[in-house]
Amino acid sequence: MSWKVIFVNERAEVEVKALPMDMQARFARLTDMFRNNGPVGMREP
């Protein structure tokens, strides 16, 4: 099953885009992991 990641509202999207590039990259990596594996595939470090 393929999962979708969407922003709750436009303000949330603006805030993520305002993050430093390293944090945006981490956010992108985590959302990709979620899209591919769903919530069961996520774990704490």
Secondary structure, 3 states (H helix, E strand, C coil): CCCCCCCCCHHHHHHHHCCCHHHHHHHHHHHHHHHHHCHHHCCCC
